[in-house]
Amino acid sequence: MERLPQIPRAAQSTESPLICREIAPGIHWLGMCVELRHGQETFHIHNTSSYLIKGGSASLLVDTGTPAYWPSLERNLDNLLPASELTWIFPTHLEYPHAGALERLLGKYDATRVIADSDDYEMYFPEQMDRVTHASIGDELDLGDGYRFTFLRAPIKDLVNTLWGYERSQQVMFVADGFAYTHHGLAGTPGEPMHTPAECGLFSSELSRRLGPSDAAYLNQEAFWWTRYRDIAPFIEEIRNLVQSYPPKLIAPAHGGVIDDVANFIPIIQRAHQMAYLGHSRTK
């Protein structure tokens, strides 16, 4: 059985430079990677990623990041968008890394609206409910010039009203906490970084070391406690059906780099979840 990476919560962490990369025409990846050091091991975790989709007539920001990330996000939005032209914000769910900067965004962009599964929003943002539009599975946003965003059921989720999304023209699937993984490059001199900060902005196939189940096991086990008690196989089958209906060239997670080798990565995620389930079963 593969070994789960043991990363204590008290591990030292530092932030790498902000990611700003156009992953497909009109779609930008905006994120921050945190470096966790434990002894001589270094792991990198994308603690927050947002994605900006610029259509011909409207724009959509998928997830907001945390307030700590806000100054960097604001600078990038100012560079990528004309003033006051963020049309929609889609928090995939209401956890802090995904909706924590929502109020700052709504304060900056007076005409921007929120679109999401809006259950519970009145408890978090009661004063903003006139700017919230409810989205159901299968609903679509027409962003212009062929950019169409579809709201999808999330097979793997940590909150009951989590939604995924799919942009049809560029075939990018946005999966919230699904498909999360850590990364670390080739081992080098003890005490030295295991890779350069630029590697945090690479696609999965561009990393210097081939990813495996242990790279996905830690984050998935921490984010999805239920996987310790449920076999992931039915959910993986649902993912396979979903990618047949909405074929992605890229998968864009909130807590991992952008995945461009989709067919190879689904078995990695399956094995990572099985590690959590089998590991818990053997300790009973």
Phi and psi restraints in degrees (value plus and minus 20) as a CYANA .aco file:
   2 GLU   PHI     -84.0   -44.0
   2 GLU   PSI     128.4   168.4
   3 ARG   PHI    -104.4   -64.4
   3 ARG   PSI     109.4   149.4
   4 LEU   PHI     -90.3   -50.3
   4 LEU   PSI     115.9   155.9
   5 PRO   PHI     -86.1   -46.1
   5 PRO   PSI     108.5   148.5
   6 GLN   PHI    -114.2   -74.2
   6 GLN   PSI      81.8   121.8
   7 ILE   PHI    -139.5   -99.5
   7 ILE   PSI      83.0   123.0
   8 PRO   PHI     -87.1   -47.1
   8 PRO   PSI     130.8   170.8
   9 ARG   PHI     -82.7   -42.7
   9 ARG   PSI     -45.0    -5.0
  10 ALA   PHI    -106.3   -66.3
  10 ALA   PSI     -14.2    25.8
  11 ALA   PHI     -80.4   -40.4
  11 ALA   PSI     126.5   166.5
  12 GLN   PHI     -85.7   -45.7
  12 GLN   PSI     120.9   160.9
  13 SER   PHI    -155.1  -115.1
  13 SER   PSI     125.6   165.6
  14 THR   PHI    -156.2  -116.2
  14 THR   PSI     134.7   174.7
  15 GLU   PHI    -116.9   -76.9
  15 GLU   PSI     121.6   161.6
  16 SER   PHI    -111.2   -71.2
  16 SER   PSI     147.9   187.9
  17 PRO   PHI     -78.3   -38.3
  17 PRO   PSI     133.9   173.9
  18 LEU   PHI     -85.2   -45.2
  18 LEU   PSI     119.7   159.7
  19 ILE   PHI    -107.0   -67.0
  19 ILE   PSI     113.2   153.2
  20 CYS   PHI    -164.5  -124.5
  20 CYS   PSI      80.2   120.2
  21 ARG   PHI    -158.2  -118.2
  21 ARG   PSI     112.5   152.5
  22 GLU   PHI     -99.9   -59.9
  22 GLU   PSI      88.3   128.3
  23 ILE   PHI    -107.2   -67.2
  23 ILE   PSI     -39.4     0.6
  24 ALA   PHI    -178.0  -138.0
  24 ALA   PSI     139.3   179.3
  25 PRO   PHI     -72.0   -32.0
  25 PRO   PSI     100.2   140.2
  26 GLY   PHI      63.5   103.5
  26 GLY   PSI     -18.9    21.1
  27 ILE   PHI    -144.3  -104.3
  27 ILE   PSI     100.4   140.4
  28 HIS   PHI    -133.9   -93.9
  28 HIS   PSI     118.0   158.0
  29 TRP   PHI    -116.4   -76.4
  29 TRP   PSI      99.7   139.7
  30 LEU   PHI    -141.0  -101.0
  30 LEU   PSI      94.0   134.0
  31 GLY   PHI    -175.6  -135.6
  31 GLY   PSI     154.0   194.0
  32 MET   PHI    -153.5  -113.5
  32 MET   PSI     115.7   155.7
  33 CYS   PHI    -130.5   -90.5
  33 CYS   PSI     115.7   155.7
  34 VAL   PHI    -128.0   -88.0
  34 VAL   PSI     112.4   152.4
  35 GLU   PHI    -115.7   -75.7
  35 GLU   PSI     101.8   141.8
  36 LEU   PHI    -127.1   -87.1
  36 LEU   PSI     107.6   147.6
  37 ARG   PHI    -135.3   -95.3
  37 ARG   PSI     109.6   149.6
  38 HIS   PHI    -156.3  -116.3
  38 HIS   PSI      87.1   127.1
  39 GLY   PHI      43.8    83.8
  39 GLY   PSI    -144.8  -104.8
  40 GLN   PHI    -119.4   -79.4
  40 GLN   PSI     -12.1    27.9
  41 GLU   PHI    -119.1   -79.1
  41 GLU   PSI     120.9   160.9
  42 THR   PHI    -147.2  -107.2
  42 THR   PSI     107.7   147.7
  43 PHE   PHI    -142.3  -102.3
  43 PHE   PSI     127.9   167.9
  44 HIS   PHI    -137.5   -97.5
  44 HIS   PSI     113.6   153.6
  45 ILE   PHI    -148.5  -108.5
  45 ILE   PSI     108.7   148.7
  46 HIS   PHI     -95.8   -55.8
  46 HIS   PSI      78.6   118.6
  47 ASN   PHI     -98.6   -58.6
  47 ASN   PSI     -35.7     4.3
  48 THR   PHI    -181.7  -141.7
  48 THR   PSI     109.6   149.6
  49 SER   PHI    -155.5  -115.5
  49 SER   PSI     116.1   156.1
  50 SER   PHI    -138.7   -98.7
  50 SER   PSI     138.3   178.3
  51 TYR   PHI    -154.5  -114.5
  51 TYR   PSI     106.7   146.7
  52 LEU   PHI    -124.6   -84.6
  52 LEU   PSI     104.7   144.7
  53 ILE   PHI    -129.2   -89.2
  53 ILE   PSI     103.1   143.1
  54 LYS   PHI    -131.4   -91.4
  54 LYS   PSI      83.3   123.3
  55 GLY   PHI    -108.2   -68.2
  55 GLY   PSI    -194.0  -154.0
  56 GLY   PHI     -93.8   -53.8
  56 GLY   PSI     -47.1    -7.1
  57 SER   PHI    -147.0  -107.0
  57 SER   PSI     -27.4    12.6
  58 ALA   PHI    -175.8  -135.8
  58 ALA   PSI     141.6   181.6
  59 SER   PHI    -148.7  -108.7
  59 SER   PSI     136.0   176.0
  60 LEU   PHI    -160.0  -120.0
  60 LEU   PSI     109.8   149.8
  61 LEU   PHI    -125.1   -85.1
  61 LEU   PSI     100.1   140.1
  62 VAL   PHI    -113.8   -73.8
  62 VAL   PSI      95.4   135.4
  63 ASP   PHI      47.1    87.1
  63 ASP   PSI     131.7   171.7
  64 THR   PHI    -130.3   -90.3
  64 THR   PSI     -36.2     3.8
  65 GLY   PHI      53.9    93.9
  65 GLY   PSI    -198.3  -158.3
  66 THR   PHI    -113.4   -73.4
  66 THR   PSI     143.5   183.5
  67 PRO   PHI     -78.4   -38.4
  67 PRO   PSI     -51.5   -11.5
  68 ALA   PHI     -83.5   -43.5
  68 ALA   PSI     -48.1    -8.1
  69 TYR   PHI    -105.7   -65.7
  69 TYR   PSI     -30.8     9.2
  70 TRP   PHI     -77.6   -37.6
  70 TRP   PSI     -67.2   -27.2
  71 PRO   PHI     -75.9   -35.9
  71 PRO   PSI     -60.4   -20.4
  72 SER   PHI     -90.5   -50.5
  72 SER   PSI     -61.8   -21.8
  73 LEU   PHI     -81.9   -41.9
  73 LEU   PSI     -63.3   -23.3
  74 GLU   PHI     -81.0   -41.0
  74 GLU   PSI     -63.2   -23.2
  75 ARG   PHI     -81.0   -41.0
  75 ARG   PSI     -62.9   -22.9
  76 ASN   PHI     -88.5   -48.5
  76 ASN   PSI     -59.7   -19.7
  77 LEU   PHI     -84.0   -44.0
  77 LEU   PSI     -58.5   -18.5
  78 ASP   PHI     -82.1   -42.1
  78 ASP   PSI     -55.5   -15.5
  79 ASN   PHI     -96.7   -56.7
  79 ASN   PSI     -51.2   -11.2
  80 LEU   PHI    -114.2   -74.2
  80 LEU   PSI     -43.9    -3.9
  81 LEU   PHI    -142.4  -102.4
  81 LEU   PSI     122.9   162.9
  82 PRO   PHI     -81.8   -41.8
  82 PRO   PSI     138.6   178.6
  83 ALA   PHI     -73.5   -33.5
  83 ALA   PSI     112.2   152.2
  84 SER   PHI      42.3    82.3
  84 SER   PSI      10.1    50.1
  85 GLU   PHI    -136.5   -96.5
  85 GLU   PSI      13.4    53.4
  86 LEU   PHI    -111.6   -71.6
  86 LEU   PSI      95.0   135.0
  87 THR   PHI    -104.6   -64.6
  87 THR   PSI     -68.1   -28.1
  88 TRP   PHI    -151.9  -111.9
  88 TRP   PSI     128.3   168.3
  89 ILE   PHI    -143.3  -103.3
  89 ILE   PSI     108.9   148.9
  90 PHE   PHI    -138.5   -98.5
  90 PHE   PSI      73.7   113.7
  91 PRO   PHI     -94.9   -54.9
  91 PRO   PSI     102.8   142.8
  92 THR   PHI     -83.1   -43.1
  92 THR   PSI     -48.8    -8.8
  93 HIS   PHI    -185.7  -145.7
  93 HIS   PSI     156.4   196.4
  94 LEU   PHI    -112.7   -72.7
  94 LEU   PSI      -4.6    35.4
  95 GLU   PHI     -90.6   -50.6
  95 GLU   PSI     137.7   177.7
  96 TYR   PHI     -74.6   -34.6
  96 TYR   PSI     -66.5   -26.5
  97 PRO   PHI     -88.2   -48.2
  97 PRO   PSI     -33.5     6.5
  98 HIS   PHI    -127.4   -87.4
  98 HIS   PSI     -43.0    -3.0
  99 ALA   PHI    -156.4  -116.4
  99 ALA   PSI     -13.8    26.2
 100 GLY   PHI     -84.5   -44.5
 100 GLY   PSI     -49.7    -9.7
 101 ALA   PHI    -119.1   -79.1
 101 ALA   PSI      -4.0    36.0
 102 LEU   PHI     -81.6   -41.6
 102 LEU   PSI     -65.1   -25.1
 103 GLU   PHI     -83.6   -43.6
 103 GLU   PSI     -56.7   -16.7
 104 ARG   PHI     -84.7   -44.7
 104 ARG   PSI     -61.3   -21.3
 105 LEU   PHI     -84.4   -44.4
 105 LEU   PSI     -63.9   -23.9
 106 LEU   PHI     -86.8   -46.8
 106 LEU   PSI     -50.5   -10.5
 107 GLY   PHI     -91.4   -51.4
 107 GLY   PSI     -51.9   -11.9
 108 LYS   PHI     -99.6   -59.6
 108 LYS   PSI     -60.1   -20.1
 109 TYR   PHI    -131.9   -91.9
 109 TYR   PSI      83.1   123.1
 110 ASP   PHI     -86.2   -46.2
 110 ASP   PSI     -49.6    -9.6
 111 ALA   PHI    -118.7   -78.7
 111 ALA   PSI     -22.9    17.1
 112 THR   PHI     -89.8   -49.8
 112 THR   PSI     121.3   161.3
 113 ARG   PHI    -136.3   -96.3
 113 ARG   PSI     134.9   174.9
 114 VAL   PHI    -119.1   -79.1
 114 VAL   PSI     117.1   157.1
 115 ILE   PHI    -152.2  -112.2
 115 ILE   PSI     106.5   146.5
 116 ALA   PHI    -193.5  -153.5
 116 ALA   PSI     152.9   192.9
 117 ASP   PHI     -88.0   -48.0
 117 ASP   PSI      86.6   126.6
 118 SER   PHI    -107.1   -67.1
 118 SER   PSI     -13.1    26.9
 119 ASP   PHI     -76.4   -36.4
 119 ASP   PSI     113.5   153.5
 120 ASP   PHI      60.5   100.5
 120 ASP   PSI     -27.0    13.0
 121 TYR   PHI     -82.2   -42.2
 121 TYR   PSI     -52.7   -12.7
 122 GLU   PHI     -84.7   -44.7
 122 GLU   PSI     -41.3    -1.3
 123 MET   PHI    -103.7   -63.7
 123 MET   PSI     -43.1    -3.1
 124 TYR   PHI    -118.9   -78.9
 124 TYR   PSI     -60.0   -20.0
 125 PHE   PHI    -153.5  -113.5
 125 PHE   PSI      38.3    78.3
 126 PRO   PHI     -79.8   -39.8
 126 PRO   PSI     -52.7   -12.7
 127 GLU   PHI     -97.9   -57.9
 127 GLU   PSI     -27.3    12.7
 128 GLN   PHI    -131.7   -91.7
 128 GLN   PSI     -11.1    28.9
 129 MET   PHI     -84.3   -44.3
 129 MET   PSI     -43.5    -3.5
 130 ASP   PHI     -91.0   -51.0
 130 ASP   PSI     -28.9    11.1
 131 ARG   PHI    -129.1   -89.1
 131 ARG   PSI     -11.4    28.6
 132 VAL   PHI    -127.1   -87.1
 132 VAL   PSI     107.8   147.8
 133 THR   PHI    -131.4   -91.4
 133 THR   PSI     111.7   151.7
 134 HIS   PHI     -98.2   -58.2
 134 HIS   PSI     115.3   155.3
 135 ALA   PHI    -136.0   -96.0
 135 ALA   PSI     114.4   154.4
 136 SER   PHI    -130.7   -90.7
 136 SER   PSI     142.1   182.1
 137 ILE   PHI     -77.5   -37.5
 137 ILE   PSI     108.5   148.5
 138 GLY   PHI      76.9   116.9
 138 GLY   PSI     -35.1     4.9
 139 ASP   PHI     -84.5   -44.5
 139 ASP   PSI     132.0   172.0
 140 GLU   PHI    -149.4  -109.4
 140 GLU   PSI     128.5   168.5
 141 LEU   PHI    -133.4   -93.4
 141 LEU   PSI     109.4   149.4
 142 ASP   PHI    -113.8   -73.8
 142 ASP   PSI      91.9   131.9
 143 LEU   PHI    -116.7   -76.7
 143 LEU   PSI     -20.8    19.2
 144 GLY   PHI      73.6   113.6
 144 GLY   PSI     132.5   172.5
 145 ASP   PHI      37.2    77.2
 145 ASP   PSI      15.1    55.1
 146 GLY   PHI      69.0   109.0
 146 GLY   PSI     -26.5    13.5
 147 TYR   PHI    -101.3   -61.3
 147 TYR   PSI      95.4   135.4
 148 ARG   PHI    -149.7  -109.7
 148 ARG   PSI     109.9   149.9
 149 PHE   PHI    -131.6   -91.6
 149 PHE   PSI     104.7   144.7
 150 THR   PHI    -130.1   -90.1
 150 THR   PSI     115.0   155.0
 151 PHE   PHI    -108.1   -68.1
 151 PHE   PSI     107.4   147.4
 152 LEU   PHI    -135.5   -95.5
 152 LEU   PSI     131.7   171.7
 153 ARG   PHI     -83.5   -43.5
 153 ARG   PSI     119.8   159.8
 154 ALA   PHI    -117.0   -77.0
 154 ALA   PSI      86.7   126.7
 155 PRO   PHI     -82.0   -42.0
 155 PRO   PSI     -56.9   -16.9
 156 ILE   PHI    -135.0   -95.0
 156 ILE   PSI      99.2   139.2
 157 LYS   PHI    -170.8  -130.8
 157 LYS   PSI     139.7   179.7
 158 ASP   PHI    -130.6   -90.6
 158 ASP   PSI     -38.3     1.7
 159 LEU   PHI    -139.0   -99.0
 159 LEU   PSI     128.7   168.7
 160 VAL   PHI     -83.1   -43.1
 160 VAL   PSI     -48.6    -8.6
 161 ASN   PHI    -124.4   -84.4
 161 ASN   PSI       2.6    42.6
 162 THR   PHI     -82.9   -42.9
 162 THR   PSI     116.7   156.7
 163 LEU   PHI    -141.6  -101.6
 163 LEU   PSI     128.3   168.3
 164 TRP   PHI    -121.3   -81.3
 164 TRP   PSI     158.4   198.4
 165 GLY   PHI    -169.7  -129.7
 165 GLY   PSI     145.0   185.0
 166 TYR   PHI    -167.6  -127.6
 166 TYR   PSI     105.2   145.2
 167 GLU   PHI    -118.1   -78.1
 167 GLU   PSI      99.7   139.7
 168 ARG   PHI     -93.3   -53.3
 168 ARG   PSI     -60.5   -20.5
 169 SER   PHI     -87.1   -47.1
 169 SER   PSI     -57.2   -17.2
 170 GLN   PHI    -122.2   -82.2
 170 GLN   PSI     -24.3    15.7
 171 GLN   PHI      36.2    76.2
 171 GLN   PSI      36.7    76.7
 172 VAL   PHI    -134.3   -94.3
 172 VAL   PSI     108.8   148.8
 173 MET   PHI    -126.3   -86.3
 173 MET   PSI     111.5   151.5
 174 PHE   PHI    -127.3   -87.3
 174 PHE   PSI     100.6   140.6
 175 VAL   PHI    -140.7  -100.7
 175 VAL   PSI      -1.9    38.1
 176 ALA   PHI      31.8    71.8
 176 ALA   PSI    -143.4  -103.4
 177 ASP   PHI    -103.1   -63.1
 177 ASP   PSI     -25.8    14.2
 178 GLY   PHI     -89.7   -49.7
 178 GLY   PSI     132.6   172.6
 179 PHE   PHI      44.2    84.2
 179 PHE   PSI       8.4    48.4
 180 ALA   PHI     -93.6   -53.6
 180 ALA   PSI     126.6   166.6
 181 TYR   PHI    -178.6  -138.6
 181 TYR   PSI     134.8   174.8
 182 THR   PHI    -114.7   -74.7
 182 THR   PSI     149.9   189.9
 183 HIS   PHI    -169.3  -129.3
 183 HIS   PSI     130.4   170.4
 184 HIS   PHI    -173.8  -133.8
 184 HIS   PSI     121.0   161.0
 185 GLY   PHI    -102.1   -62.1
 185 GLY   PSI    -179.2  -139.2
 186 LEU   PHI     -88.4   -48.4
 186 LEU   PSI     119.4   159.4
 187 ALA   PHI     -82.7   -42.7
 187 ALA   PSI     116.7   156.7
 188 GLY   PHI    -147.4  -107.4
 188 GLY   PSI    -167.7  -127.7
 189 THR   PHI     -87.7   -47.7
 189 THR   PSI     112.8   152.8
 190 PRO   PHI     -74.1   -34.1
 190 PRO   PSI     114.4   154.4
 191 GLY   PHI      69.5   109.5
 191 GLY   PSI     -30.6     9.4
 192 GLU   PHI    -119.5   -79.5
 192 GLU   PSI     132.8   172.8
 193 PRO   PHI     -76.5   -36.5
 193 PRO   PSI     124.1   164.1
 194 MET   PHI    -100.4   -60.4
 194 MET   PSI     -34.2     5.8
 195 HIS   PHI    -182.4  -142.4
 195 HIS   PSI     151.7   191.7
 196 THR   PHI    -100.1   -60.1
 196 THR   PSI     134.8   174.8
 197 PRO   PHI     -76.7   -36.7
 197 PRO   PSI     -47.5    -7.5
 198 ALA   PHI     -81.0   -41.0
 198 ALA   PSI     -43.9    -3.9
 199 GLU   PHI     -87.2   -47.2
 199 GLU   PSI     -40.0     0.0
 200 CYS   PHI     -85.9   -45.9
 200 CYS   PSI     -41.6    -1.6
 201 GLY   PHI    -120.9   -80.9
 201 GLY   PSI      -1.9    38.1
 202 LEU   PHI    -113.1   -73.1
 202 LEU   PSI     134.1   174.1
 203 PHE   PHI     -89.8   -49.8
 203 PHE   PSI     142.9   182.9
 204 SER   PHI     -78.3   -38.3
 204 SER   PSI     -57.6   -17.6
 205 SER   PHI     -95.9   -55.9
 205 SER   PSI     -33.3     6.7
 206 GLU   PHI    -110.8   -70.8
 206 GLU   PSI     -30.9     9.1
 207 LEU   PHI     -85.0   -45.0
 207 LEU   PSI     132.2   172.2
 208 SER   PHI     -94.3   -54.3
 208 SER   PSI     -35.7     4.3
 209 ARG   PHI    -146.3  -106.3
 209 ARG   PSI     115.9   155.9
 210 ARG   PHI     -84.2   -44.2
 210 ARG   PSI     111.2   151.2
 211 LEU   PHI     -95.6   -55.6
 211 LEU   PSI     130.6   170.6
 212 GLY   PHI    -159.9  -119.9
 212 GLY   PSI     159.2   199.2
 213 PRO   PHI     -76.1   -36.1
 213 PRO   PSI     -56.2   -16.2
 214 SER   PHI     -85.1   -45.1
 214 SER   PSI     -45.9    -5.9
 215 ASP   PHI     -90.4   -50.4
 215 ASP   PSI     -47.6    -7.6
 216 ALA   PHI    -116.2   -76.2
 216 ALA   PSI     -37.6     2.4
 217 ALA   PHI     -86.7   -46.7
 217 ALA   PSI     -62.3   -22.3
 218 TYR   PHI     -82.9   -42.9
 218 TYR   PSI     -74.6   -34.6
 219 LEU   PHI     -85.7   -45.7
 219 LEU   PSI     -60.1   -20.1
 220 ASN   PHI     -87.4   -47.4
 220 ASN   PSI     -56.9   -16.9
 221 GLN   PHI     -87.3   -47.3
 221 GLN   PSI     -58.1   -18.1
 222 GLU   PHI     -93.1   -53.1
 222 GLU   PSI     -58.6   -18.6
 223 ALA   PHI    -100.1   -60.1
 223 ALA   PSI     -54.4   -14.4
 224 PHE   PHI    -139.3   -99.3
 224 PHE   PSI      62.9   102.9
 225 TRP   PHI     -82.0   -42.0
 225 TRP   PSI     -49.9    -9.9
 226 TRP   PHI     -84.4   -44.4
 226 TRP   PSI     -40.5    -0.5
 227 THR   PHI     -88.9   -48.9
 227 THR   PSI     -33.6     6.4
 228 ARG   PHI     -92.6   -52.6
 228 ARG   PSI     -38.7     1.3
 229 TYR   PHI    -138.0   -98.0
 229 TYR   PSI     -27.0    13.0
 230 ARG   PHI    -148.9  -108.9
 230 ARG   PSI     117.3   157.3
 231 ASP   PHI     -87.9   -47.9
 231 ASP   PSI     111.7   151.7
 232 ILE   PHI     -99.0   -59.0
 232 ILE   PSI     -32.8     7.2
 233 ALA   PHI     -71.9   -31.9
 233 ALA   PSI     -67.2   -27.2
 234 PRO   PHI     -82.8   -42.8
 234 PRO   PSI     -52.7   -12.7
 235 PHE   PHI     -93.4   -53.4
 235 PHE   PSI     -56.0   -16.0
 236 ILE   PHI     -84.7   -44.7
 236 ILE   PSI     -58.9   -18.9
 237 GLU   PHI     -82.3   -42.3
 237 GLU   PSI     -58.8   -18.8
 238 GLU   PHI     -85.1   -45.1
 238 GLU   PSI     -58.3   -18.3
 239 ILE   PHI     -83.0   -43.0
 239 ILE   PSI     -63.2   -23.2
 240 ARG   PHI     -81.7   -41.7
 240 ARG   PSI     -59.9   -19.9
 241 ASN   PHI     -85.6   -45.6
 241 ASN   PSI     -58.7   -18.7
 242 LEU   PHI     -84.8   -44.8
 242 LEU   PSI     -63.3   -23.3
 243 VAL   PHI     -93.4   -53.4
 243 VAL   PSI     -37.7     2.3
 244 GLN   PHI     -94.4   -54.4
 244 GLN   PSI     -59.2   -19.2
 245 SER   PHI     -96.3   -56.3
 245 SER   PSI     -53.5   -13.5
 246 TYR   PHI    -149.2  -109.2
 246 TYR   PSI      56.3    96.3
 247 PRO   PHI     -85.1   -45.1
 247 PRO   PSI      99.6   139.6
 248 PRO   PHI    -116.2   -76.2
 248 PRO   PSI     114.6   154.6
 249 LYS   PHI    -100.3   -60.3
 249 LYS   PSI     -50.5   -10.5
 250 LEU   PHI    -154.7  -114.7
 250 LEU   PSI     124.2   164.2
 251 ILE   PHI    -133.6   -93.6
 251 ILE   PSI     108.7   148.7
 252 ALA   PHI    -135.2   -95.2
 252 ALA   PSI      75.3   115.3
 253 PRO   PHI    -107.4   -67.4
 253 PRO   PSI     143.1   183.1
 254 ALA   PHI    -100.1   -60.1
 254 ALA   PSI     -47.2    -7.2
 255 HIS   PHI    -147.2  -107.2
 255 HIS   PSI      23.2    63.2
 256 GLY   PHI    -187.7  -147.7
 256 GLY   PSI     145.3   185.3
 257 GLY   PHI     -89.0   -49.0
 257 GLY   PSI     144.5   184.5
 258 VAL   PHI     -85.2   -45.2
 258 VAL   PSI     115.1   155.1
 259 ILE   PHI    -121.7   -81.7
 259 ILE   PSI      99.0   139.0
 260 ASP   PHI    -131.7   -91.7
 260 ASP   PSI     -24.4    15.6
 261 ASP   PHI    -131.3   -91.3
 261 ASP   PSI      48.5    88.5
 262 VAL   PHI     -79.9   -39.9
 262 VAL   PSI     -67.7   -27.7
 263 ALA   PHI     -80.9   -40.9
 263 ALA   PSI     -55.7   -15.7
 264 ASN   PHI     -97.5   -57.5
 264 ASN   PSI     -44.4    -4.4
 265 PHE   PHI    -105.8   -65.8
 265 PHE   PSI     -47.7    -7.7
 266 ILE   PHI     -79.5   -39.5
 266 ILE   PSI     -64.7   -24.7
 267 PRO   PHI     -82.1   -42.1
 267 PRO   PSI     -51.1   -11.1
 268 ILE   PHI     -84.4   -44.4
 268 ILE   PSI     -66.0   -26.0
 269 ILE   PHI     -83.6   -43.6
 269 ILE   PSI     -61.1   -21.1
 270 GLN   PHI     -79.8   -39.8
 270 GLN   PSI     -67.2   -27.2
 271 ARG   PHI     -86.3   -46.3
 271 ARG   PSI     -56.7   -16.7
 272 ALA   PHI     -82.0   -42.0
 272 ALA   PSI     -63.5   -23.5
 273 HIS   PHI     -88.5   -48.5
 273 HIS   PSI     -56.8   -16.8
 274 GLN   PHI     -83.6   -43.6
 274 GLN   PSI     -54.0   -14.0
 275 MET   PHI     -81.5   -41.5
 275 MET   PSI     -61.4   -21.4
 276 ALA   PHI     -86.1   -46.1
 276 ALA   PSI     -63.7   -23.7
 277 TYR   PHI     -87.4   -47.4
 277 TYR   PSI     -68.0   -28.0
 278 LEU   PHI     -88.6   -48.6
 278 LEU   PSI     -56.3   -16.3
 279 GLY   PHI     -83.6   -43.6
 279 GLY   PSI     -60.9   -20.9
 280 HIS   PHI     -89.3   -49.3
 280 HIS   PSI     -61.2   -21.2
 281 SER   PHI     -81.2   -41.2
 281 SER   PSI     -56.2   -16.2
 282 ARG   PHI     -96.8   -56.8
 282 ARG   PSI     -33.5     6.5
 283 THR   PHI    -114.2   -74.2
 283 THR   PSI     -23.5    16.5
